[in-house]
């Protein structure tokens, strides 16, 4: 609506006309007009909230990134995969900063880490037999499937 109002300002419409057209208060339109005069269209674009100041310094984030390149067992945890809960515990232990595990995922994304999930495959899986079955048995089974008559 702010950008529509900006177009109306450029057309020379009065505050009351813009307010009535957009069903907003006159005071809101006057504030938009002041912002538009100062910064044009870019000034009226929505901006994301910057959020609070990080409780970990850039140096601490770099240290955390180096720690996460090791396995949890190497850092004294009895686990084999890094989870956000485990990373939150590591941050609390190493830096004394308590983060919720949901935010830890966001912070890791900002640091350039991506979500990793282990493949859930059986240890006994035989790829050669699977490929053979897909190449020989599967096509034969498809030939036996009756086609639908419309």
Steps between C-alpha positions, in 0.01 A plus 500: 500500500789735571630462144151558358484815713839605358358473147204712610738759648675522162162562336449795735204361693415659834543323834124456549460346153782251557367411847148442368623292204712273719266499803769623739522792740609847382783501753639176351498655152675813628774282657537306174524829308783624728688173450439515124632857478813401692575166333270448202362153419788314673419679826151354501605141432460262792814421693570192708563552869873473573448303821709519812877514527663157480614359833791321329780711355629433150810341654282265707295409191823417318609283794161326496534430127840338563356291783214375283749359249587243768271220613299539819702216656824695443354783708384278784140425403370144493327551164603438142303776323472874557142603577384853573438397862854367527647812339301717743655299786847548345445878474387513862796293618768680297376859494247523785226615264161327510318475167177317418568211265261644237710816479821295479378366164443854373841611625672204332327586173629858529849357558478302175426156642233290331262245645649151488303183549646151492368264234277238658627189323564153627862400555424171322381680186645343182504763223597248230198278574270804511625621161459151356142477628415845363643409161353148464208432732331840515447536122361145488254581777388817321418298186259284704296797628173524304440833327190693590228514234333837466 
